[in-house]
Amino acid sequence: MNDTARNAEPDLRQQARDRVAAKLSFFVHLAVYVVVNVLLVAVNLLTVPEHLWFYWPMLGWGAGIIVHGAVVLLYTRWNSVVGGMEERELRRLQGE
């Protein structure tokens, strides 16, 4: 194994850890969203069913969930594309 490959391995391991952490963060956020909003629906329907308000926090927080998911998925995809381009360029330069 050459020095470049040996030095790149810890970087790849850290990238993998960062991606997993970002994805887990999103799934925890989504789970909390579901649990809290189920409770809000229950509280609303049990206390004042004639005035429905639970959908307001659901809509606002839902927009945040969508943005969080998009950032996590697009970020990891973008890094994969850029990383692949960098790897190809590195191999091309090493071949020169």
C-alpha positions in Angstrom: 0.0 0.0 0.0 1.4 3.4 -0.9 1.6 6.4 1.4 -1.2 8.2 -0.3 -3.6 5.3 0.2 -2.5 4.9 3.8 -3.1 8.6 4.5 -6.5 8.6 2.7 -7.9 5.7 4.8 -8.3 7.7 8.0 -9.9 10.5 6.0 -12.4 8.1 4.4 -13.2 6.5 7.8 -13.9 10.0 9.2 -16.0 10.9 6.2 -18.0 7.6 6.7 -18.5 8.5 10.4 -19.7 12.0 9.6 -22.2 10.7 7.0 -23.5 8.1 9.4 -23.8 10.7 12.2 -25.7 13.0 9.8 -28.1 10.3 8.8 -28.7 9.1 12.4 -29.3 12.7 13.4 -32.0 13.0 10.8 -33.7 9.7 11.8 -33.7 10.7 15.5 -35.2 14.1 14.5 -37.9 12.3 12.4 -38.7 9.9 15.3 -39.0 12.8 17.8 -41.2 14.7 15.3 -43.6 11.7 15.0 -43.8 11.0 18.7 -44.4 14.7 19.7 -46.9 15.3 17.0 -48.9 12.2 17.9 -49.0 13.5 21.5 -50.1 17.0 20.2 -52.9 15.5 18.2 -54.1 13.5 21.2 -53.9 16.6 23.5 -55.8 18.7 21.0 -58.6 16.1 20.4 -59.0 15.3 24.1 -59.1 18.9 25.2 -60.7 21.1 22.6 -61.8 18.9 19.6 -64.0 21.7 18.2 -60.8 23.9 17.6 -58.1 22.0 15.8 -54.7 23.5 16.2 -52.3 20.5 16.1 -51.6 20.9 12.4 -49.8 24.3 12.8 -46.9 22.9 14.8 -47.0 19.8 12.5 -46.7 22.0 9.4 -43.9 24.2 10.7 -41.8 21.4 12.2 -42.5 19.3 9.1 -41.0 22.0 6.9 -37.9 21.7 9.1 -37.8 18.0 8.8 -38.0 18.3 5.0 -35.1 20.7 5.0 -33.1 18.6 7.4 -33.7 15.5 5.2 -32.8 17.3 2.0 -29.6 18.7 3.5 -28.5 15.2 4.8 -29.3 13.4 1.5 -28.0 16.1 -0.8 -24.9 16.7 1.2 -23.9 13.0 1.3 -24.7 12.6 -2.4 -22.7 15.8 -3.3 -19.7 14.7 -1.3 -19.9 11.3 -3.1 -19.8 13.0 -6.5 -17.0 15.4 -5.5 -15.0 12.6 -3.8 -15.3 10.5 -6.9 -14.1 13.4 -9.1 -11.2 14.0 -6.8 -10.2 10.4 -6.8 -10.3 10.2 -10.6 -8.2 13.4 -10.9 -5.7 12.0 -8.3 -5.3 8.8 -10.3 -4.9 10.8 -13.5 -2.2 13.0 -12.0 -0.4 10.0 -10.5 -0.3 8.5 -14.0 1.4 11.5 -15.5 
